[in-house]
Amino acid sequence: MKIRSDIIRVYKTPHTWVGITSGLLLFIGFFAGALTMFKQPVDAWVSPPQQKLNQVSTAQLDLLVPQVLTQHPEAGRGFSLYLTDDAQVSAPMVWEKPEEGGGRGHHRLDLDADIWQATLNTDNTLIAEPVQPSKLGDLIDMLHRTAGFPDPHWGTYLMGIAGALYFVALISGLIILLPSLVKDFFIVRAGKNRKRFWLDAHNVIGITSLPFHLLIALTVVVFAFHDELYAGLQEVVYQEQPMFGGNAARARGGSGNTPLNAQEKTLAAPSLLIANIHAKAPEYQLTQLRYMGLDGPRAAVRAYIYHPDYLVRGPVTAYLTLDPYSGEVTSDNYMPGKGTPWAETVMHFFALHFGSYGGTPVRWVYFLLGLSGAFLFYSGNLLWVESRRKKQKRDQPQVQQPMNTRLMASATVGIALGSMAGVAAAMLAGKWSIAFNYHNTNALYPQVYYCVFLAYVVWAFWRGAARASVPLLTVCAGLTAAIPFSSLLALLAPLTGINNGLWINTDTASLAVDATAFVLALMLWFAARRTAKRLQSANRDTVWTTADNEQTSPAALTETAAAKG
């Protein structure tokens, strides 16, 4: 296919600048998004096994709930019942004590929540205790949604804008590649021309995963601005008619009751709700009942139902809404095939973004696509830097690279590697702090992440991209390797007779976390070695030569000024 060169130039400009302005934000979003595919196993890896309470039968749930509401009335505002005995489920009943002055809002990372869990003893007496569930998965999810921006609302909007720019970059990049698409589709030329290698790798990953990236770009925009979008559609198009079908109260997830306190009306037995759910969705597995707003006019129970073969609305499950007092199903709009055309369309977009179908194999595919997407943005930035370097003419003195290319190279190295190292360090901080009996573990996660992230960024700008890249890659590899090494120390503790306070969760999901971290550590170590070798033979007219960085990095300039003084 032939396209005029002037048209290619027109599309190359937005592809380049749109990619540069949003690439680093999207790197963090994609890397963290890949990890959120296994959010629960990551939390399970950090959490000690002694926090788990025994599961109970359906009949015992009918005894458990009244006892909790009697002895812990604060649970009357809302609680969750967990119906599976998975390794990630800590207890059959969990609730949160309300904070003074109200909550933090659903967008914020709540690290100080007062969480309680309960079960029944063998004689059906209540066992209730406070618990500190790991918030590491929530931190990673927050990074995925906001790229770590301090204000979660503005961070979400920022990622929405980045998603829109990302869509423009995808379309313009496809047009640029069309003339050579067939000829160079799967070619990756790993020769002396490093720019050609990075360009080939960038193109292959971008084209082979293009449908995935287009979908993610569109859904990111919808997720970021869906409140404004829904409000506008409701006001202009639907008006008094609910967008997602059903009557107005039920469409909002409520029972439509007048304001009542939990004490003024008796909750239906959980066994009744479970029976009604099984009758409504017999082929689904019921995993959770979430009681919401029991002290207000929109009391409801959300049932989480799982089936690996369907596209569903949530990150993992579909939903049913029930009346908590009658036990009747009030809405099935979030079940596959039950909603309005608009609800079905939205559900499909959500499912394709979350990867909530096909079970574990699809989640692994999304994990790999997420990592490849992060590489796409990293390689795009490297291409921008390399294409703007000033070439040294023969028999001429060494040229100094433009400030903007040196700054972009430093930002690419510091931000990309800093986000990876920060997550690894946060995981280690969680496990080791518990081993040393530090009880405010959740508060450590953002502190450690941001300290490591900022240290990486400062070091990259201080030393320059070339001089900083190898040590930063090496440290990142070491932190990632320390994840499975911590589990190995716990495994060897009984053999050595040394009680180091560590533990190893032997469920398949937790062991997969160790194995994945080990593979990533090897890849990072290999990248560090290859980068070191590359720096030794780099052209002097590039930001990737240590000779240029020795002259122009802030560290070198400071050392030179001190020597002259």
C-alpha positions in Angstrom: 0.0 0.0 0.0 1.4 3.4 -1.0 0.8 6.6 0.9 2.4 9.9 -0.1 5.3 11.0 2.1 3.7 14.3 2.9 0.7 12.5 4.4 3.0 10.3 6.4 4.7 13.4 7.8 1.3 14.9 8.8 0.4 11.8 10.8 3.9 11.3 12.2 3.8 14.6 14.1 0.7 13.8 16.3 1.9 10.2 16.7 5.2 11.4 18.1 4.1 14.3 20.3 0.9 12.6 21.6 2.9 9.5 22.5 5.6 11.5 24.3 3.1 13.6 26.3 1.1 10.5 27.6 3.7 7.7 27.3 5.1 7.7 30.8 1.6 8.0 32.5 0.5 5.1 30.4 3.6 3.0 31.2 2.6 3.2 34.9 -1.0 2.5 34.1 -0.2 -0.6 32.0 2.4 -2.0 34.3 0.1 -1.6 37.3 -2.8 -2.8 35.3 -1.0 -6.0 34.4 -0.4 -6.6 38.1 -4.1 -6.0 39.0 -5.0 -9.0 37.0 -3.7 -10.9 40.0 -4.6 -8.4 42.7 -5.8 -11.0 45.2 -2.8 -13.3 44.9 -0.5 -10.3 45.5 -2.4 -9.5 48.7 -2.3 -13.2 49.7 1.4 -13.3 49.2 1.8 -10.4 51.7 -0.8 -11.5 54.2 0.2 -14.0 57.0 -2.0 -17.1 57.1 -3.0 -16.7 60.7 -5.5 -14.0 59.8 -7.9 -16.6 58.3 -11.0 -17.7 60.1 -13.0 -20.8 59.5 -15.7 -20.8 56.8 -19.3 -21.7 57.9 -22.2 -23.4 56.2 -25.2 -21.6 54.7 -27.3 -22.6 57.7 -24.7 -21.2 60.1 -24.8 -17.8 58.2 -28.4 -17.5 59.4 -27.0 -17.7 63.0 -23.9 -15.6 62.4 -25.5 -12.4 61.0 -27.9 -11.8 63.9 -25.2 -12.4 66.5 -22.9 -9.9 64.8 -25.6 -7.3 64.5 -26.5 -7.7 68.2 -23.0 -7.6 69.6 -21.5 -5.2 67.0 -24.4 -2.8 65.9 -22.0 -0.7 63.8 -22.2 -3.6 61.3 -25.8 -2.7 60.7 -24.7 -0.1 58.2 -23.3 -2.7 55.8 -21.3 -5.9 55.7 -20.1 -8.6 53.4 -20.7 -12.4 53.5 -18.1 -14.5 51.6 -19.4 -17.8 50.4 -16.2 -19.5 49.1 -13.3 -21.0 51.0 -10.6 -19.6 48.7 -7.2 -18.8 50.0 -7.9 -15.1 49.5 -11.0 -15.2 51.8 -10.1 -14.4 55.4 -13.5 -14.9 57.1 -17.2 -15.6 56.2 -18.3 -12.1 57.4 -16.4 -8.8 57.2 -17.5 -5.3 58.0 -15.9 -1.9 58.5 -16.5 0.4 61.5 -17.5 3.9 60.3 -15.0 6.7 60.6 -15.8 9.8 62.6 -16.7 12.6 60.2 -17.6 10.2 57.3 -15.6 8.1 54.9 -12.9 9.0 52.5 -14.8 8.4 49.3 -14.6 5.4 47.0 -11.8 6.9 44.9 -9.4 7.2 47.8 -7.0 4.6 49.2 -8.2 4.1 52.7 -5.2 2.8 54.7 -6.7 3.2 58.2 -10.0 1.5 57.9 -11.1 -0.3 61.1 -12.0 -3.7 59.6 -13.6 -6.6 61.6 -14.2 -10.2 60.7 -16.3 -12.9 62.3 -17.1 -16.6 62.2 -18.8 -19.1 64.5 -17.1 -21.5 66.9 -17.9 -25.2 66.9 -20.7 -24.5 69.4 -22.1 -21.7 67.2 -20.8 -18.9 69.5 -19.5 -15.8 67.9 -15.8 -15.2 67.2 -15.1 -11.6 66.1 -11.8 -9.9 65.8 -10.2 -6.8 64.2 -8.1 -7.5 61.2 -5.7 -5.6 59.0 -6.2 -6.9 55.4 -3.5 -6.0 53.0 -4.1 -2.8 50.9 -1.2 -3.5 48.6 -3.5 -4.6 45.8 -5.6 -1.4 46.3 -2.4 0.6 46.0 -1.5 -1.1 42.7 -5.0 -0.6 41.5 -4.8 3.1 42.4 -1.6 3.4 40.4 -3.4 1.7 37.5 -6.2 4.3 37.6 -4.3 7.4 38.4 -0.6 6.7 37.6 0.1 7.6 41.2 -1.2 11.2 41.0 -1.8 12.4 44.6 -5.4 13.5 44.1 -7.4 10.4 42.9 -10.1 12.4 41.1 -7.7 14.5 39.1 -5.5 11.5 38.6 -8.4 9.6 37.0 -9.2 12.6 34.7 -5.5 12.9 33.8 -5.5 9.2 32.8 -8.6 9.7 30.8 -7.0 12.5 28.8 -3.9 10.3 28.4 -6.2 7.5 27.1 -7.7 9.9 24.5 -4.2 10.9 23.3 -3.3 7.3 23.3 -6.1 6.5 20.8 -4.9 9.3 18.5 -1.3 7.9 18.7 -2.6 4.4 17.8 -4.5 5.5 14.7 -1.7 7.8 13.5 0.9 5.1 14.1 -1.2 2.6 12.1 -1.4 5.0 9.2 2.4 5.6 9.3 3.1 1.9 9.3 0.7 0.9 6.5 3.1 1.3 3.5 5.6 -1.2 5.1 3.1 -3.3 7.1 3.2 -6.5 4.9 7.0 -6.3 4.2 8.2 -5.6 7.7 5.4 -7.1 9.8 7.3 -9.6 11.9 10.9 -8.4 11.2 13.0 -7.4 14.2 16.5 -6.4 13.0 18.9 -6.8 15.9 22.1 -5.3 14.3 24.3 -2.4 15.1 21.5 0.1 14.3 19.9 0.2 17.7 17.3 2.6 16.5 16.1 0.2 13.9 15.9 -2.6 16.5 13.8 -0.5 18.9 11.6 0.7 16.0 11.0 -2.9 14.7 10.2 -4.1 18.3 7.9 -1.1 18.8 6.0 -1.8 15.6 5.6 -5.5 16.0 4.2 -5.2 19.5 1.9 -2.3 18.5 0.5 -4.0 15.5 0.0 -7.5 17.0 -1.8 -6.1 20.0 -3.6 -3.3 18.2 -7.2 -4.4 19.0 -6.4 -4.7 22.7 -4.8 -1.3 22.7 -7.7 0.3 20.9 -10.1 -1.2 23.4 -8.1 -0.1 26.4 -7.8 3.5 25.0 -11.6 3.8 24.5 -12.5 2.2 27.9 -10.0 4.4 29.8 -11.8 7.5 28.5 -15.2 6.0 29.5 -14.0 5.0 33.0 -12.4 8.5 33.6 -15.5 10.5 32.5 -18.4 8.0 32.9 -20.0 10.1 35.7 -20.1 13.1 33.5 -21.1 11.0 30.5 -24.0 9.2 32.3 -25.2 12.5 33.8 -25.3 14.2 30.4 -27.1 11.3 28.8 -29.6 11.0 31.6 -30.3 14.8 31.4 -30.5 15.1 27.6 -31.6 11.7 26.3 -33.2 9.5 29.0 -34.5 12.2 31.4 -36.9 10.4 33.8 -36.3 6.9 32.3 -33.5 5.0 33.8 -30.6 4.4 31.4 -30.1 0.7 32.4 -33.8 -0.4 32.6 -36.0 -1.2 35.5 -37.7 1.3 37.8 -35.8 4.3 39.0 -35.1 3.0 42.5 -34.1 -0.4 41.4 -31.9 0.9 38.6 -29.9 2.8 41.2 -29.4 -0.4 43.1 -31.8 0.3 46.0 -34.9 -1.4 47.2 -37.0 1.7 47.0 -37.9 1.6 50.7 -38.5 4.7 52.8 -35.7 5.6 55.3 -35.5 2.9 57.9 -32.9 2.0 60.5 -31.7 -1.6 60.5 -33.5 -2.2 63.8 -36.9 -1.2 62.3 -37.0 -4.0 59.8 -35.7 -7.5 59.9 -33.2 -8.7 57.4 -34.1 -11.8 55.4 -32.1 -14.9 56.3 -29.0 -15.2 54.1 -30.1 -18.7 53.2 -33.2 -17.2 51.6 -31.2 -14.8 49.5 -28.8 -17.6 48.4 -31.7 -19.8 47.4 -33.3 -17.0 45.3 -29.9 -16.3 43.7 -29.4 -20.0 42.8 -32.9 -20.1 41.3 -32.2 -16.9 39.2 -28.7 -17.9 38.1 -28.2 -21.7 38.6 -25.2 -21.9 36.3 -23.2 -19.2 38.2 -21.1 -19.6 41.4 -22.1 -17.2 44.2 -19.0 -15.8 45.8 -20.1 -12.8 47.9 -23.2 -11.0 49.3 -22.5 -7.3 50.0 -25.1 -5.6 52.2 -25.2 -1.8 51.4 -27.0 1.2 52.9 -28.9 -0.7 55.5 -29.3 2.5 57.5 -30.8 4.5 54.6 -33.5 4.6 52.0 -31.6 2.6 49.3 -30.8 -0.6 51.2 -29.7 -3.3 48.9 -27.7 -6.5 48.6 -25.3 -7.0 45.8 -24.6 -10.6 44.9 -21.4 -11.4 43.2 -21.8 -14.3 40.8 -19.0 -15.9 38.8 -18.9 -17.8 35.5 -15.7 -18.0 33.4 -17.5 -18.3 30.1 -19.4 -15.0 30.2 -18.4 -11.4 29.6 -19.4 -9.8 33.0 -19.7 -6.3 34.4 -17.3 -6.4 37.3 -13.5 -7.1 37.4 -14.3 -10.8 38.1 -18.0 -11.3 38.5 -21.5 -10.4 37.3 -24.0 -8.8 39.7 -27.5 -9.3 41.0 -29.3 -6.8 43.2 -31.7 -8.1 46.0 -33.9 -6.5 48.6 -32.2 -7.3 51.9 -35.6 -7.5 53.8 -37.7 -9.6 51.4 -34.8 -11.5 49.8 -36.2 -11.0 46.3 -34.1 -10.3 43.3 -34.8 -6.6 42.3 -32.4 -6.2 39.4 -30.6 -8.5 37.0 -29.4 -5.8 34.6 -25.8 -6.7 35.3 -26.2 -10.3 34.3 -25.1 -11.3 30.8 -28.1 -11.2 28.4 -30.5 -9.7 30.9 -29.9 -5.9 30.6 -31.0 -3.3 28.1 -28.9 -2.9 24.9 -27.1 0.0 26.4 -26.4 -1.9 29.6 -25.1 -4.9 27.6 -22.8 -2.6 25.5 -21.4 -1.0 28.6 -21.0 -4.4 30.3 -19.0 -5.8 27.3 -16.7 -2.8 27.3 -16.1 -3.3 31.1 -15.5 -7.0 30.6 -13.0 -6.6 27.8 -11.1 -4.0 29.8 -11.0 -6.1 33.0 -10.3 -9.4 31.3 -13.2 -10.8 33.4 -13.9 -13.8 31.2 -12.2 -17.1 30.3 -10.8 -17.7 33.8 -7.1 -17.8 34.7 -5.7 -18.3 31.1 -7.3 -15.1 29.9 -5.9 -13.2 32.9 -2.4 -14.4 32.0 -2.9 -13.2 28.5 -4.0 -9.8 29.8 -1.0 -9.7 32.1 1.4 -10.3 29.2 -0.5 -7.7 27.1 -0.2 -5.2 29.9 3.6 -5.7 30.2 4.0 -5.5 26.4 1.9 -2.3 26.4 4.3 -0.8 29.0 7.2 -1.8 26.8 5.5 -0.1 23.8 5.5 3.3 25.6 9.1 2.8 26.9 10.4 2.0 23.5 8.4 4.9 22.0 10.2 7.3 24.3 13.6 5.8 23.4 12.8 6.2 19.7 12.0 9.8 20.3 15.2 10.5 22.1 17.3 8.6 19.5 15.7 10.3 16.5 16.5 13.8 17.9 20.1 13.4 18.7 22.7 15.5 17.0 25.2 13.5 15.0 28.9 14.2 15.3 30.5 15.1 12.0 33.9 13.6 11.1 36.9 15.3 12.6 34.6 17.6 14.6 34.6 18.0 18.4 32.0 16.0 20.4 28.5 17.5 20.1 26.3 18.2 23.2 22.9 16.7 22.9 19.9 19.1 23.2 18.5 19.6 26.7 15.1 18.3 25.9 16.4 14.9 24.7 18.6 14.5 27.8 15.7 15.4 30.0 13.3 13.0 28.3 15.9 10.2 28.4 16.3 10.8 32.2 12.5 10.9 32.7 12.0 7.7 30.8 14.6 5.8 32.8 13.6 7.3 36.2 9.8 7.1 35.9 9.5 3.8 34.2 12.0 1.9 36.3 11.0 3.8 39.4 7.4 2.6 39.2 8.5 -1.0 38.9 11.0 -0.8 41.7 8.5 1.0 43.9 6.0 -1.8 43.6 8.6 -4.4 44.3 9.8 -2.5 47.4 6.3 -2.0 48.7 5.7 -5.8 48.5 8.9 -6.5 50.4 8.1 -3.8 53.0 4.7 -5.4 53.6 6.0 -8.9 54.3 9.1 -7.9 56.2 7.3 -5.3 58.4 4.9 -8.0 59.5 7.8 -10.3 60.2 9.3 -7.6 62.5 5.9 -7.0 64.2 5.3 -3.6 62.7 1.6 -3.3 62.8 0.8 -0.3 60.6 1.8 -2.2 57.5 -0.7 -0.6 55.1 0.7 2.9 55.8 4.1 1.7 54.6 2.9 0.7 51.1 2.5 4.3 49.7 5.4 5.6 51.7 7.8 3.0 50.4 6.5 3.2 46.9 6.8 7.0 46.6 10.2 7.2 48.3 11.6 4.6 45.9 9.9 6.1 42.9 11.1 9.7 43.7 14.6 8.4 44.5 14.8 6.8 41.0 13.6 9.9 39.3 16.0 12.2 41.2 18.9 9.8 40.6 18.1 9.6 36.8 18.0 13.4 36.4 21.1 13.8 38.7 23.3 11.3 37.0 21.9 11.4 33.5 20.2 8.6 31.7 23.3 6.7 30.6 25.1 6.7 34.0 21.9 6.1 35.9 20.3 3.3 33.8 22.6 0.4 34.8 22.5 0.9 38.6 18.7 1.6 38.5 18.1 -1.6 36.5 20.3 -3.6 38.8 18.6 -2.3 41.9 15.2 -3.0 40.4 16.3 -6.5 39.5 17.5 -7.0 43.1 14.3 -5.8 44.6 12.2 -8.0 42.4 14.5 -11.1 43.1 14.1 -10.4 46.8 10.4 -11.3 46.5 10.9 -15.0 45.9 14.0 -14.9 48.0 11.9 -13.9 51.0 9.6 -16.9 50.5 12.7 -19.1 50.2 14.0 -17.8 53.5 10.7 -18.7 55.1 10.8 -22.2 53.6 14.4 -22.8 54.9 13.6 -21.4 58.4 12.6 -24.8 59.9 15.7 -26.4 58.4 18.1 -23.9 59.8 16.4 -23.5 63.2 16.3 -19.7 62.7 13.0 -18.1 63.4 13.1 -15.1 61.0 9.4 -14.3 61.4 8.7 -14.8 57.7 6.2 -17.2 56.2 5.4 -18.7 52.8 1.9 -19.2 51.5 1.9 -22.5 49.6 -1.3 -22.0 47.6 -0.8 -22.0 43.9 -1.6 -18.3 43.4 1.0 -17.2 46.0 3.7 -19.5 44.5 2.9 -18.1 41.1 3.6 -14.6 42.4 7.1 -15.8 43.5 7.7 -17.5 40.1 6.6 -14.5 38.1 8.8 -12.2 40.2 11.8 -14.5 39.7 11.3 -14.4 35.9 10.9 -10.6 35.9 14.1 -10.3 38.0 16.0 -12.4 35.5 14.7 -10.2 32.6 15.7 -7.0 34.5 19.1 -8.4 35.3 19.6 -9.3 31.6 18.6 -5.8 30.6 21.1 -4.3 33.0 23.9 -6.4 31.6 23.0 -5.6 28.0 22.7 -1.9 28.8 26.1 -1.9 30.4 27.6 -3.6 27.4 25.8 -1.2 25.1 27.1 1.9 27.0 30.7 0.7 26.5 30.3 0.7 22.7 27.8 3.6 22.3 28.4 6.4 19.9 29.7 9.6 21.5 27.0 11.6 19.7 24.1 10.2 21.8 22.6 10.6 25.2 23.4 7.0 25.9 27.1 7.6 26.1 28.6 8.1 29.5 31.2 10.5 28.0 28.4 13.0 27.2 26.7 12.5 30.5 30.0 13.0 32.4 30.1 16.4 30.9 26.5 17.5 31.1 24.8 15.7 34.0 24.0 17.8 37.1 26.2 15.6 39.1 29.2 16.0 36.8 28.6 19.8 36.6 28.6 20.1 40.4 31.8 18.1 40.7 33.4 20.2 38.0 32.3 23.4 39.8 33.6 22.2 43.1 37.0 21.3 41.6 37.3 24.7 40.0 36.4 26.4 43.3 
